[in-house]
Amino acid sequence: MQTVMLFSIIIILVIGVGLFIYFLISRQDEQQVKDEIEDHFVTSDYYSNERVTIVDVQFKGYSGRFTYAIMQQDIKKGQYVLVLTQDGIRCAKVVTDPKCIKQSQLSFPPFLLQSIICVADEADLEYYN
């Protein structure tokens, strides 16, 4: 019984000391910590002005659309392109016109955006169909 009571008192003291230290930290120190974090890590403001040209593609047999970046300016709606997926290189149809947007407007982190490899030629279309 005494050990349980002693253990409870120790836990209460540890929590009390932790709260005491927490409230001793001034707001200036908190701001300094935030500034140091922003200096060492990329924040969302970094991507706010970066622009990327994207298109949506659709794979044969799938109803969903997938967003890919384009580096070539000759890609148009209706063309077939080769893209890198988790299953390897696949052929997909471009279903939207290219549009240039800010990276901050993407619904996912910019580093996850894959690029189109190239426009598919006749041999590619024959191979992937």
Backbone as XML, in Angstrom:
<?xml version="1.0"?>
<chain id="A" units="angstrom">
  <residue number="1" name="MET">
    <atom name="N" x="0.825" y="-1.196" z="0.000"/>
    <atom name="CA" x="0.000" y="0.000" z="0.000"/>
    <atom name="C" x="0.866" y="1.256" z="0.000"/>
  </residue>
  <residue number="2" name="GLN">
    <atom name="N" x="1.943" y="1.225" z="0.826"/>
    <atom name="CA" x="2.826" y="2.388" z="0.896"/>
    <atom name="C" x="3.605" y="2.563" z="-0.413"/>
  </residue>
  <residue number="3" name="THR">
    <atom name="N" x="3.967" y="1.469" z="-1.088"/>
    <atom name="CA" x="4.699" y="1.567" z="-2.351"/>
    <atom name="C" x="3.827" y="2.166" z="-3.449"/>
  </residue>
  <residue number="4" name="VAL">
    <atom name="N" x="2.558" y="1.812" z="-3.451"/>
    <atom name="CA" x="1.630" y="2.369" z="-4.436"/>
    <atom name="C" x="1.476" y="3.867" z="-4.199"/>
  </residue>
  <residue number="5" name="MET">
    <atom name="N" x="1.362" y="4.264" z="-2.936"/>
    <atom name="CA" x="1.216" y="5.677" z="-2.601"/>
    <atom name="C" x="2.491" y="6.449" z="-2.948"/>
  </residue>
  <residue number="6" name="LEU">
    <atom name="N" x="3.659" y="5.861" z="-2.662"/>
    <atom name="CA" x="4.936" y="6.487" z="-2.990"/>
    <atom name="C" x="5.087" y="6.633" z="-4.505"/>
  </residue>
  <residue number="7" name="PHE">
    <atom name="N" x="4.715" y="5.589" z="-5.233"/>
    <atom name="CA" x="4.780" y="5.616" z="-6.699"/>
    <atom name="C" x="3.862" y="6.699" z="-7.258"/>
  </residue>
  <residue number="8" name="SER">
    <atom name="N" x="2.668" y="6.847" z="-6.719"/>
    <atom name="CA" x="1.722" y="7.880" z="-7.155"/>
    <atom name="C" x="2.273" y="9.271" z="-6.889"/>
  </residue>
  <residue number="9" name="ILE">
    <atom name="N" x="2.899" y="9.464" z="-5.744"/>
    <atom name="CA" x="3.480" y="10.774" z="-5.409"/>
    <atom name="C" x="4.612" y="11.113" z="-6.363"/>
  </residue>
  <residue number="10" name="ILE">
    <atom name="N" x="5.440" y="10.120" z="-6.706"/>
    <atom name="CA" x="6.544" y="10.355" z="-7.648"/>
    <atom name="C" x="5.995" y="10.751" z="-9.012"/>
  </residue>
  <residue number="11" name="ILE">
    <atom name="N" x="4.960" y="10.077" z="-9.484"/>
    <atom name="CA" x="4.363" y="10.410" z="-10.783"/>
    <atom name="C" x="3.787" y="11.826" z="-10.757"/>
  </residue>
  <residue number="12" name="ILE">
    <atom name="N" x="3.107" y="12.183" z="-9.680"/>
    <atom name="CA" x="2.532" y="13.529" z="-9.570"/>
    <atom name="C" x="3.633" y="14.578" z="-9.555"/>
  </residue>
  <residue number="13" name="LEU">
    <atom name="N" x="4.743" y="14.312" z="-8.874"/>
    <atom name="CA" x="5.865" y="15.248" z="-8.840"/>
    <atom name="C" x="6.499" y="15.409" z="-10.223"/>
  </residue>
  <residue number="14" name="VAL">
    <atom name="N" x="6.667" y="14.310" z="-10.940"/>
    <atom name="CA" x="7.251" y="14.376" z="-12.285"/>
    <atom name="C" x="6.356" y="15.195" z="-13.212"/>
  </residue>
  <residue number="15" name="ILE">
    <atom name="N" x="5.066" y="14.963" z="-13.146"/>
    <atom name="CA" x="4.126" y="15.730" z="-13.975"/>
    <atom name="C" x="4.163" y="17.200" z="-13.584"/>
  </residue>
  <residue number="16" name="GLY">
    <atom name="N" x="4.210" y="17.481" z="-12.278"/>
    <atom name="CA" x="4.260" y="18.862" z="-11.801"/>
    <atom name="C" x="5.512" y="19.577" z="-12.262"/>
  </residue>
  <residue number="17" name="VAL">
    <atom name="N" x="6.654" y="18.910" z="-12.172"/>
    <atom name="CA" x="7.915" y="19.510" z="-12.634"/>
    <atom name="C" x="7.854" y="19.760" z="-14.134"/>
  </residue>
  <residue number="18" name="GLY">
    <atom name="N" x="7.289" y="18.812" z="-14.893"/>
    <atom name="CA" x="7.164" y="19.003" z="-16.339"/>
    <atom name="C" x="6.306" y="20.200" z="-16.690"/>
  </residue>
  <residue number="19" name="LEU">
    <atom name="N" x="5.185" y="20.362" z="-16.001"/>
    <atom name="CA" x="4.321" y="21.524" z="-16.240"/>
    <atom name="C" x="5.014" y="22.822" z="-15.835"/>
  </residue>
  <residue number="20" name="PHE">
    <atom name="N" x="5.742" y="22.787" z="-14.734"/>
    <atom name="CA" x="6.468" y="23.969" z="-14.276"/>
    <atom name="C" x="7.491" y="24.409" z="-15.321"/>
  </residue>
  <residue number="21" name="ILE">
    <atom name="N" x="8.247" y="23.454" z="-15.870"/>
    <atom name="CA" x="9.243" y="23.769" z="-16.905"/>
    <atom name="C" x="8.547" y="24.272" z="-18.166"/>
  </residue>
  <residue number="22" name="TYR">
    <atom name="N" x="7.437" y="23.655" z="-18.540"/>
    <atom name="CA" x="6.707" y="24.070" z="-19.747"/>
    <atom name="C" x="6.280" y="25.529" z="-19.648"/>
  </residue>
  <residue number="23" name="PHE">
    <atom name="N" x="5.736" y="25.919" z="-18.517"/>
    <atom name="CA" x="5.249" y="27.289" z="-18.375"/>
    <atom name="C" x="6.372" y="28.294" z="-18.161"/>
  </residue>
  <residue number="24" name="LEU">
    <atom name="N" x="7.585" y="27.834" z="-17.861"/>
    <atom name="CA" x="8.718" y="28.741" z="-17.723"/>
    <atom name="C" x="9.277" y="29.168" z="-19.076"/>
  </residue>
  <residue number="25" name="ILE">
    <atom name="N" x="9.025" y="28.369" z="-20.117"/>
    <atom name="CA" x="9.534" y="28.713" z="-21.448"/>
    <atom name="C" x="8.793" y="29.956" z="-21.937"/>
  </residue>
  <residue number="26" name="SER">
    <atom name="N" x="9.547" y="30.965" z="-22.287"/>
    <atom name="CA" x="8.915" y="32.211" z="-22.730"/>
    <atom name="C" x="8.482" y="32.108" z="-24.187"/>
  </residue>
  <residue number="27" name="ARG">
    <atom name="N" x="7.618" y="33.010" z="-24.571"/>
    <atom name="CA" x="7.135" y="33.056" z="-25.958"/>
    <atom name="C" x="8.284" y="33.357" z="-26.922"/>
  </residue>
  <residue number="28" name="GLN">
    <atom name="N" x="9.265" y="34.099" z="-26.473"/>
    <atom name="CA" x="10.408" y="34.434" z="-27.318"/>
    <atom name="C" x="11.182" y="33.161" z="-27.676"/>
  </residue>
  <residue number="29" name="ASP">
    <atom name="N" x="11.349" y="32.283" z="-26.709"/>
    <atom name="CA" x="12.044" y="31.029" z="-26.973"/>
    <atom name="C" x="11.257" y="30.169" z="-27.949"/>
  </residue>
  <residue number="30" name="GLU">
    <atom name="N" x="9.941" y="30.159" z="-27.823"/>
    <atom name="CA" x="9.113" y="29.395" z="-28.745"/>
    <atom name="C" x="9.262" y="29.927" z="-30.168"/>
  </residue>
  <residue number="31" name="GLN">
    <atom name="N" x="9.274" y="31.254" z="-30.319"/>
    <atom name="CA" x="9.437" y="31.841" z="-31.646"/>
    <atom name="C" x="10.820" y="31.517" z="-32.208"/>
  </residue>
  <residue number="32" name="GLN">
    <atom name="N" x="11.829" y="31.513" z="-31.354"/>
    <atom name="CA" x="13.176" y="31.179" z="-31.794"/>
    <atom name="C" x="13.233" y="29.730" z="-32.295"/>
  </residue>
  <residue number="33" name="VAL">
    <atom name="N" x="12.571" y="28.836" z="-31.605"/>
    <atom name="CA" x="12.525" y="27.442" z="-32.030"/>
    <atom name="C" x="11.808" y="27.322" z="-33.370"/>
  </residue>
  <residue number="34" name="LYS">
    <atom name="N" x="10.693" y="28.029" z="-33.548"/>
    <atom name="CA" x="9.968" y="28.000" z="-34.821"/>
    <atom name="C" x="10.831" y="28.530" z="-35.959"/>
  </residue>
  <residue number="35" name="ASP">
    <atom name="N" x="11.577" y="29.606" z="-35.708"/>
    <atom name="CA" x="12.459" y="30.169" z="-36.730"/>
    <atom name="C" x="13.551" y="29.185" z="-37.119"/>
  </residue>
  <residue number="36" name="GLU">
    <atom name="N" x="14.111" y="28.500" z="-36.126"/>
    <atom name="CA" x="15.146" y="27.512" z="-36.423"/>
    <atom name="C" x="14.590" y="26.361" z="-37.243"/>
  </residue>
  <residue number="37" name="ILE">
    <atom name="N" x="13.376" y="25.932" z="-36.955"/>
    <atom name="CA" x="12.752" y="24.852" z="-37.726"/>
    <atom name="C" x="12.548" y="25.293" z="-39.168"/>
  </residue>
  <residue number="38" name="GLU">
    <atom name="N" x="12.055" y="26.508" z="-39.379"/>
    <atom name="CA" x="11.824" y="27.003" z="-40.736"/>
    <atom name="C" x="13.122" y="27.152" z="-41.507"/>
  </residue>
  <residue number="39" name="ASP">
    <atom name="N" x="14.231" y="27.460" z="-40.816"/>
    <atom name="CA" x="15.521" y="27.585" z="-41.481"/>
    <atom name="C" x="16.043" y="26.241" z="-41.970"/>
  </residue>
  <residue number="40" name="HIS">
    <atom name="N" x="15.719" y="25.169" z="-41.252"/>
    <atom name="CA" x="16.273" y="23.860" z="-41.577"/>
    <atom name="C" x="15.371" y="23.003" z="-42.452"/>
  </residue>
  <residue number="41" name="PHE">
    <atom name="N" x="14.097" y="23.314" z="-42.523"/>
    <atom name="CA" x="13.164" y="22.503" z="-43.284"/>
    <atom name="C" x="12.456" y="23.357" z="-44.320"/>
  </residue>
  <residue number="42" name="VAL">
    <atom name="N" x="12.089" y="22.725" z="-45.452"/>
    <atom name="CA" x="11.350" y="23.410" z="-46.495"/>
    <atom name="C" x="9.909" y="23.554" z="-46.038"/>
  </residue>
  <residue number="43" name="THR">
    <atom name="N" x="9.401" y="24.769" z="-46.068"/>
    <atom name="CA" x="8.013" y="25.000" z="-45.690"/>
    <atom name="C" x="7.164" y="25.132" z="-46.940"/>
  </residue>
  <residue number="44" name="SER">
    <atom name="N" x="5.856" y="25.174" z="-46.777"/>
    <atom name="CA" x="4.951" y="25.231" z="-47.923"/>
    <atom name="C" x="5.099" y="26.529" z="-48.713"/>
  </residue>
  <residue number="45" name="ASP">
    <atom name="N" x="5.619" y="27.595" z="-48.090"/>
    <atom name="CA" x="5.828" y="28.842" z="-48.812"/>
    <atom name="C" x="6.863" y="28.684" z="-49.920"/>
  </residue>
  <residue number="46" name="TYR">
    <atom name="N" x="7.762" y="27.726" z="-49.767"/>
    <atom name="CA" x="8.801" y="27.490" z="-50.761"/>
    <atom name="C" x="8.186" y="27.148" z="-52.113"/>
  </residue>
  <residue number="47" name="TYR">
    <atom name="N" x="7.097" y="26.396" z="-52.105"/>
    <atom name="CA" x="6.468" y="25.944" z="-53.341"/>
    <atom name="C" x="5.385" y="26.889" z="-53.854"/>
  </residue>
  <residue number="48" name="SER">
    <atom name="N" x="5.097" y="27.949" z="-53.157"/>
    <atom name="CA" x="3.939" y="28.758" z="-53.506"/>
    <atom name="C" x="4.072" y="29.436" z="-54.874"/>
  </residue>
  <residue number="49" name="ASN">
    <atom name="N" x="5.278" y="29.787" z="-55.301"/>
    <atom name="CA" x="5.450" y="30.484" z="-56.573"/>
    <atom name="C" x="5.956" y="29.573" z="-57.682"/>
  </residue>
  <residue number="50" name="GLU">
    <atom name="N" x="6.360" y="28.363" z="-57.356"/>
    <atom name="CA" x="6.824" y="27.429" z="-58.368"/>
    <atom name="C" x="5.630" y="26.957" z="-59.195"/>
  </residue>
  <residue number="51" name="ARG">
    <atom name="N" x="5.787" y="26.925" z="-60.513"/>
    <atom name="CA" x="4.691" y="26.513" z="-61.382"/>
    <atom name="C" x="5.063" y="25.217" z="-62.093"/>
  </residue>
  <residue number="52" name="VAL">
    <atom name="N" x="4.042" y="24.450" z="-62.408"/>
    <atom name="CA" x="4.231" y="23.180" z="-63.087"/>
    <atom name="C" x="3.100" y="23.009" z="-64.098"/>
  </residue>
  <residue number="53" name="THR">
    <atom name="N" x="3.416" y="22.410" z="-65.242"/>
    <atom name="CA" x="2.404" y="22.124" z="-66.255"/>
    <atom name="C" x="1.975" y="20.671" z="-66.094"/>
  </residue>
  <residue number="54" name="ILE">
    <atom name="N" x="0.670" y="20.464" z="-65.968"/>
    <atom name="CA" x="0.154" y="19.119" z="-65.708"/>
    <atom name="C" x="-0.930" y="18.738" z="-66.705"/>
  </residue>
  <residue number="55" name="VAL">
    <atom name="N" x="-1.133" y="17.430" z="-66.825"/>
    <atom name="CA" x="-2.259" y="16.877" z="-67.575"/>
    <atom name="C" x="-2.798" y="15.695" z="-66.789"/>
  </residue>
  <residue number="56" name="ASP">
    <atom name="N" x="-4.047" y="15.359" z="-67.039"/>
    <atom name="CA" x="-4.622" y="14.144" z="-66.463"/>
    <atom name="C" x="-4.606" y="13.068" z="-67.536"/>
  </residue>
  <residue number="57" name="VAL">
    <atom name="N" x="-4.260" y="11.858" z="-67.125"/>
    <atom name="CA" x="-4.241" y="10.731" z="-68.053"/>
    <atom name="C" x="-5.148" y="9.636" z="-67.516"/>
  </residue>
  <residue number="58" name="GLN">
    <atom name="N" x="-5.577" y="8.776" z="-68.439"/>
    <atom name="CA" x="-6.439" y="7.658" z="-68.063"/>
    <atom name="C" x="-5.870" y="6.388" z="-68.689"/>
  </residue>
  <residue number="59" name="PHE">
    <atom name="N" x="-5.785" y="5.348" z="-67.872"/>
    <atom name="CA" x="-5.255" y="4.076" z="-68.346"/>
    <atom name="C" x="-6.383" y="3.203" z="-68.852"/>
  </residue>
  <residue number="60" name="LYS">
    <atom name="N" x="-6.086" y="2.400" z="-69.855"/>
    <atom name="CA" x="-7.073" y="1.483" z="-70.412"/>
    <atom name="C" x="-7.500" y="0.492" z="-69.326"/>
  </residue>
  <residue number="61" name="GLY">
    <atom name="N" x="-8.804" y="0.366" z="-69.130"/>
    <atom name="CA" x="-9.327" y="-0.549" z="-68.135"/>
    <atom name="C" x="-9.539" y="0.077" z="-66.765"/>
  </residue>
  <residue number="62" name="TYR">
    <atom name="N" x="-9.150" y="1.356" z="-66.597"/>
    <atom name="CA" x="-9.332" y="2.063" z="-65.327"/>
    <atom name="C" x="-10.178" y="3.300" z="-65.563"/>
  </residue>
  <residue number="63" name="SER">
    <atom name="N" x="-11.092" y="3.588" z="-64.656"/>
    <atom name="CA" x="-11.959" y="4.748" z="-64.844"/>
    <atom name="C" x="-11.381" y="6.019" z="-64.233"/>
  </residue>
  <residue number="64" name="GLY">
    <atom name="N" x="-10.402" y="5.898" z="-63.350"/>
    <atom name="CA" x="-9.845" y="7.072" z="-62.675"/>
    <atom name="C" x="-8.882" y="7.857" z="-63.550"/>
  </residue>
  <residue number="65" name="ARG">
    <atom name="N" x="-8.674" y="9.095" z="-63.145"/>
    <atom name="CA" x="-7.708" y="9.964" z="-63.820"/>
    <atom name="C" x="-6.508" y="10.154" z="-62.913"/>
  </residue>
  <residue number="66" name="PHE">
    <atom name="N" x="-5.336" y="10.244" z="-63.525"/>
    <atom name="CA" x="-4.110" y="10.404" z="-62.779"/>
    <atom name="C" x="-3.371" y="11.630" z="-63.312"/>
  </residue>
  <residue number="67" name="THR">
    <atom name="N" x="-2.832" y="12.422" z="-62.417"/>
    <atom name="CA" x="-2.170" y="13.673" z="-62.797"/>
    <atom name="C" x="-0.677" y="13.438" z="-62.979"/>
  </residue>
  <residue number="68" name="TYR">
    <atom name="N" x="-0.156" y="13.930" z="-64.093"/>
    <atom name="CA" x="1.272" y="13.833" z="-64.406"/>
    <atom name="C" x="1.780" y="15.192" z="-64.867"/>
  </residue>
  <residue number="69" name="ALA">
    <atom name="N" x="3.040" y="15.454" z="-64.588"/>
    <atom name="CA" x="3.688" y="16.675" z="-65.068"/>
    <atom name="C" x="4.175" y="16.439" z="-66.489"/>
  </residue>
  <residue number="70" name="ILE">
    <atom name="N" x="4.216" y="17.509" z="-67.259"/>
    <atom name="CA" x="4.764" y="17.396" z="-68.610"/>
    <atom name="C" x="5.936" y="18.358" z="-68.751"/>
  </residue>
  <residue number="71" name="MET">
    <atom name="N" x="6.960" y="17.888" z="-69.432"/>
    <atom name="CA" x="8.123" y="18.727" z="-69.716"/>
    <atom name="C" x="8.102" y="19.175" z="-71.181"/>
  </residue>
  <residue number="72" name="GLN">
    <atom name="N" x="7.481" y="18.339" z="-72.030"/>
    <atom name="CA" x="7.377" y="18.667" z="-73.448"/>
    <atom name="C" x="6.123" y="19.515" z="-73.666"/>
  </residue>
  <residue number="73" name="GLN">
    <atom name="N" x="6.213" y="20.485" z="-74.540"/>
    <atom name="CA" x="5.067" y="21.345" z="-74.799"/>
    <atom name="C" x="4.202" y="20.828" z="-75.944"/>
  </residue>
  <residue number="74" name="ASP">
    <atom name="N" x="4.592" y="19.710" z="-76.562"/>
    <atom name="CA" x="3.833" y="19.196" z="-77.713"/>
    <atom name="C" x="2.781" y="18.166" z="-77.319"/>
  </residue>
  <residue number="75" name="ILE">
    <atom name="N" x="2.508" y="17.991" z="-76.068"/>
    <atom name="CA" x="1.507" y="17.016" z="-75.621"/>
    <atom name="C" x="0.127" y="17.672" z="-75.623"/>
  </residue>
  <residue number="76" name="LYS">
    <atom name="N" x="-0.840" y="16.974" z="-76.254"/>
    <atom name="CA" x="-2.195" y="17.520" z="-76.385"/>
    <atom name="C" x="-3.214" y="16.490" z="-75.914"/>
  </residue>
  <residue number="77" name="LYS">
    <atom name="N" x="-4.407" y="16.974" z="-75.658"/>
    <atom name="CA" x="-5.514" y="16.105" z="-75.266"/>
    <atom name="C" x="-5.793" y="15.093" z="-76.379"/>
  </residue>
  <residue number="78" name="GLY">
    <atom name="N" x="-6.002" y="13.834" z="-76.004"/>
    <atom name="CA" x="-6.294" y="12.786" z="-76.979"/>
    <atom name="C" x="-5.085" y="11.968" z="-77.382"/>
  </residue>
  <residue number="79" name="GLN">
    <atom name="N" x="-3.882" y="12.457" z="-77.109"/>
    <atom name="CA" x="-2.678" y="11.712" z="-77.454"/>
    <atom name="C" x="-2.442" y="10.590" z="-76.439"/>
  </residue>
  <residue number="80" name="TYR">
    <atom name="N" x="-1.678" y="9.602" z="-76.866"/>
    <atom name="CA" x="-1.242" y="8.544" z="-75.960"/>
    <atom name="C" x="0.197" y="8.823" z="-75.557"/>
  </residue>
  <residue number="81" name="VAL">
    <atom name="N" x="0.482" y="8.610" z="-74.263"/>
    <atom name="CA" x="1.819" y="8.894" z="-73.720"/>
    <atom name="C" x="2.292" y="7.703" z="-72.901"/>
  </residue>
  <residue number="82" name="LEU">
    <atom name="N" x="3.599" y="7.646" z="-72.692"/>
    <atom name="CA" x="4.176" y="6.633" z="-71.825"/>
    <atom name="C" x="4.485" y="7.274" z="-70.477"/>
  </residue>
  <residue number="83" name="VAL">
    <atom name="N" x="4.064" y="6.612" z="-69.416"/>
    <atom name="CA" x="4.284" y="7.132" z="-68.069"/>
    <atom name="C" x="4.840" y="6.020" z="-67.187"/>
  </residue>
  <residue number="84" name="LEU">
    <atom name="N" x="5.553" y="6.426" z="-66.147"/>
    <atom name="CA" x="6.096" y="5.476" z="-65.189"/>
    <atom name="C" x="5.110" y="5.312" z="-64.042"/>
  </residue>
  <residue number="85" name="THR">
    <atom name="N" x="4.693" y="4.076" z="-63.779"/>
    <atom name="CA" x="3.774" y="3.774" z="-62.687"/>
    <atom name="C" x="4.470" y="2.815" z="-61.716"/>
  </residue>
  <residue number="86" name="GLN">
    <atom name="N" x="3.752" y="2.435" z="-60.679"/>
    <atom name="CA" x="4.305" y="1.459" z="-59.737"/>
    <atom name="C" x="4.486" y="0.098" z="-60.388"/>
  </residue>
  <residue number="87" name="ASP">
    <atom name="N" x="3.739" y="-0.165" z="-61.443"/>
    <atom name="CA" x="3.830" y="-1.440" z="-62.152"/>
    <atom name="C" x="4.800" y="-1.391" z="-63.320"/>
  </residue>
  <residue number="88" name="GLY">
    <atom name="N" x="5.493" y="-0.289" z="-63.510"/>
    <atom name="CA" x="6.418" y="-0.139" z="-64.624"/>
    <atom name="C" x="5.915" y="0.909" z="-65.610"/>
  </residue>
  <residue number="89" name="ILE">
    <atom name="N" x="6.449" y="0.874" z="-66.804"/>
    <atom name="CA" x="6.050" y="1.837" z="-67.837"/>
    <atom name="C" x="4.733" y="1.388" z="-68.447"/>
  </residue>
  <residue number="90" name="ARG">
    <atom name="N" x="3.786" y="2.312" z="-68.545"/>
    <atom name="CA" x="2.460" y="2.022" z="-69.087"/>
    <atom name="C" x="2.082" y="3.096" z="-70.102"/>
  </residue>
  <residue number="91" name="CYS">
    <atom name="N" x="1.162" y="2.733" z="-70.975"/>
    <atom name="CA" x="0.627" y="3.662" z="-71.964"/>
    <atom name="C" x="-0.705" y="4.205" z="-71.444"/>
  </residue>
  <residue number="92" name="ALA">
    <atom name="N" x="-0.895" y="5.509" z="-71.572"/>
    <atom name="CA" x="-2.127" y="6.136" z="-71.085"/>
    <atom name="C" x="-2.561" y="7.214" z="-72.070"/>
  </residue>
  <residue number="93" name="LYS">
    <atom name="N" x="-3.860" y="7.523" z="-72.042"/>
    <atom name="CA" x="-4.419" y="8.555" z="-72.909"/>
    <atom name="C" x="-4.539" y="9.860" z="-72.140"/>
  </residue>
  <residue number="94" name="VAL">
    <atom name="N" x="-4.108" y="10.955" z="-72.756"/>
    <atom name="CA" x="-4.226" y="12.280" z="-72.143"/>
    <atom name="C" x="-5.678" y="12.716" z="-72.278"/>
  </residue>
  <residue number="95" name="VAL">
    <atom name="N" x="-6.341" y="13.029" z="-71.148"/>
    <atom name="CA" x="-7.770" y="13.344" z="-71.176"/>
    <atom name="C" x="-8.066" y="14.813" z="-70.860"/>
  </residue>
  <residue number="96" name="THR">
    <atom name="N" x="-7.046" y="15.612" z="-70.573"/>
    <atom name="CA" x="-7.249" y="17.054" z="-70.364"/>
    <atom name="C" x="-6.192" y="17.823" z="-71.134"/>
  </residue>
  <residue number="97" name="ASP">
    <atom name="N" x="-6.501" y="19.060" z="-71.426"/>
    <atom name="CA" x="-5.496" y="19.933" z="-72.022"/>
    <atom name="C" x="-4.457" y="20.291" z="-70.969"/>
  </residue>
  <residue number="98" name="PRO">
    <atom name="N" x="-3.209" y="20.541" z="-71.388"/>
    <atom name="CA" x="-2.197" y="20.936" z="-70.408"/>
    <atom name="C" x="-2.583" y="22.247" z="-69.717"/>
  </residue>
  <residue number="99" name="LYS">
    <atom name="N" x="-2.328" y="22.306" z="-68.414"/>
    <atom name="CA" x="-2.587" y="23.546" z="-67.691"/>
    <atom name="C" x="-1.428" y="23.808" z="-66.744"/>
  </residue>
  <residue number="100" name="CYS">
    <atom name="N" x="-1.092" y="25.082" z="-66.612"/>
    <atom name="CA" x="0.010" y="25.504" z="-65.763"/>
    <atom name="C" x="-0.573" y="26.001" z="-64.439"/>
  </residue>
  <residue number="101" name="ILE">
    <atom name="N" x="-0.147" y="25.376" z="-63.348"/>
    <atom name="CA" x="-0.659" y="25.742" z="-62.032"/>
    <atom name="C" x="0.501" y="25.929" z="-61.063"/>
  </residue>
  <residue number="102" name="LYS">
    <atom name="N" x="0.210" y="26.550" z="-59.922"/>
    <atom name="CA" x="1.206" y="26.646" z="-58.855"/>
    <atom name="C" x="1.304" y="25.296" z="-58.173"/>
  </residue>
  <residue number="103" name="GLN">
    <atom name="N" x="2.493" y="24.950" z="-57.721"/>
    <atom name="CA" x="2.668" y="23.669" z="-57.043"/>
    <atom name="C" x="1.842" y="23.596" z="-55.764"/>
  </residue>
  <residue number="104" name="SER">
    <atom name="N" x="1.569" y="24.733" z="-55.165"/>
    <atom name="CA" x="0.772" y="24.742" z="-53.936"/>
    <atom name="C" x="-0.685" y="24.366" z="-54.205"/>
  </residue>
  <residue number="105" name="GLN">
    <atom name="N" x="-1.132" y="24.414" z="-55.470"/>
    <atom name="CA" x="-2.501" y="24.052" z="-55.816"/>
    <atom name="C" x="-2.689" y="22.547" z="-56.014"/>
  </residue>
  <residue number="106" name="LEU">
    <atom name="N" x="-1.592" y="21.791" z="-56.008"/>
    <atom name="CA" x="-1.700" y="20.346" z="-56.146"/>
    <atom name="C" x="-2.350" y="19.767" z="-54.898"/>
  </residue>
  <residue number="107" name="SER">
    <atom name="N" x="-3.077" y="18.676" z="-55.067"/>
    <atom name="CA" x="-3.755" y="18.046" z="-53.932"/>
    <atom name="C" x="-2.845" y="17.062" z="-53.198"/>
  </residue>
  <residue number="108" name="PHE">
    <atom name="N" x="-1.577" y="17.019" z="-53.588"/>
    <atom name="CA" x="-0.598" y="16.133" z="-52.956"/>
    <atom name="C" x="0.752" y="16.838" z="-52.987"/>
  </residue>
  <residue number="109" name="PRO">
    <atom name="N" x="1.722" y="16.367" z="-52.236"/>
    <atom name="CA" x="3.034" y="17.032" z="-52.216"/>
    <atom name="C" x="3.683" y="17.034" z="-53.590"/>
  </residue>
  <residue number="110" name="PRO">
    <atom name="N" x="4.339" y="18.132" z="-53.966"/>
    <atom name="CA" x="4.920" y="18.246" z="-55.312"/>
    <atom name="C" x="5.964" y="17.185" z="-55.636"/>
  </residue>
  <residue number="111" name="PHE">
    <atom name="N" x="6.680" y="16.695" z="-54.631"/>
    <atom name="CA" x="7.716" y="15.710" z="-54.916"/>
    <atom name="C" x="7.136" y="14.357" z="-55.327"/>
  </residue>
  <residue number="112" name="LEU">
    <atom name="N" x="5.836" y="14.156" z="-55.163"/>
    <atom name="CA" x="5.191" y="12.912" z="-55.592"/>
    <atom name="C" x="4.706" y="12.974" z="-57.038"/>
  </residue>
  <residue number="113" name="LEU">
    <atom name="N" x="4.777" y="14.137" z="-57.664"/>
    <atom name="CA" x="4.299" y="14.302" z="-59.035"/>
    <atom name="C" x="5.263" y="13.646" z="-60.012"/>
  </residue>
  <residue number="114" name="GLN">
    <atom name="N" x="4.765" y="12.674" z="-60.758"/>
    <atom name="CA" x="5.572" y="11.985" z="-61.761"/>
    <atom name="C" x="5.480" y="12.726" z="-63.095"/>
  </residue>
  <residue number="115" name="SER">
    <atom name="N" x="6.476" y="12.539" z="-63.949"/>
    <atom name="CA" x="6.496" y="13.185" z="-65.256"/>
    <atom name="C" x="6.183" y="12.170" z="-66.349"/>
  </residue>
  <residue number="116" name="ILE">
    <atom name="N" x="5.621" y="12.685" z="-67.427"/>
    <atom name="CA" x="5.378" y="11.859" z="-68.615"/>
    <atom name="C" x="6.726" y="11.599" z="-69.275"/>
  </residue>
  <residue number="117" name="ILE">
    <atom name="N" x="6.934" y="10.359" z="-69.703"/>
    <atom name="CA" x="8.210" y="10.009" z="-70.324"/>
    <atom name="C" x="8.283" y="10.554" z="-71.744"/>
  </residue>
  <residue number="118" name="CYS">
    <atom name="N" x="7.277" y="10.227" z="-72.562"/>
    <atom name="CA" x="7.266" y="10.702" z="-73.945"/>
    <atom name="C" x="5.901" y="10.415" z="-74.561"/>
  </residue>
  <residue number="119" name="VAL">
    <atom name="N" x="5.701" y="10.954" z="-75.750"/>
    <atom name="CA" x="4.495" y="10.660" z="-76.524"/>
    <atom name="C" x="4.691" y="9.282" z="-77.149"/>
  </residue>
  <residue number="120" name="ALA">
    <atom name="N" x="3.655" y="8.448" z="-77.075"/>
    <atom name="CA" x="3.745" y="7.088" z="-77.616"/>
    <atom name="C" x="3.703" y="7.118" z="-79.135"/>
  </residue>
  <residue number="121" name="ASP">
    <atom name="N" x="4.569" y="6.327" z="-79.763"/>
    <atom name="CA" x="4.537" y="6.207" z="-81.226"/>
    <atom name="C" x="3.783" y="4.924" z="-81.584"/>
  </residue>
  <residue number="122" name="GLU">
    <atom name="N" x="3.736" y="4.614" z="-82.867"/>
    <atom name="CA" x="2.966" y="3.453" z="-83.336"/>
    <atom name="C" x="3.462" y="2.151" z="-82.713"/>
  </residue>
  <residue number="123" name="ALA">
    <atom name="N" x="4.773" y="2.004" z="-82.598"/>
    <atom name="CA" x="5.329" y="0.780" z="-82.022"/>
    <atom name="C" x="4.923" y="0.645" z="-80.549"/>
  </residue>
  <residue number="124" name="ASP">
    <atom name="N" x="4.915" y="1.747" z="-79.823"/>
    <atom name="CA" x="4.503" y="1.722" z="-78.414"/>
    <atom name="C" x="3.033" y="1.335" z="-78.291"/>
  </residue>
  <residue number="125" name="LEU">
    <atom name="N" x="2.190" y="1.932" z="-79.133"/>
    <atom name="CA" x="0.757" y="1.630" z="-79.087"/>
    <atom name="C" x="0.498" y="0.149" z="-79.390"/>
  </residue>
  <residue number="126" name="GLU">
    <atom name="N" x="1.230" y="-0.368" z="-80.347"/>
    <atom name="CA" x="1.084" y="-1.789" z="-80.705"/>
    <atom name="C" x="1.552" y="-2.678" z="-79.550"/>
  </residue>
  <residue number="127" name="TYR">
    <atom name="N" x="2.639" y="-2.318" z="-78.904"/>
    <atom name="CA" x="3.197" y="-3.120" z="-77.806"/>
    <atom name="C" x="2.292" y="-3.113" z="-76.586"/>
  </residue>
  <residue number="128" name="TYR">
    <atom name="N" x="1.752" y="-1.932" z="-76.219"/>
    <atom name="CA" x="0.964" y="-1.809" z="-75.000"/>
    <atom name="C" x="-0.501" y="-2.174" z="-75.177"/>
  </residue>
  <residue number="129" name="ASN">
    <atom name="N" x="-0.972" y="-2.402" z="-76.402"/>
    <atom name="CA" x="-2.366" y="-2.824" z="-76.614"/>
    <atom name="C" x="-2.410" y="-4.266" z="-76.891"/>
  </residue>
</chain>
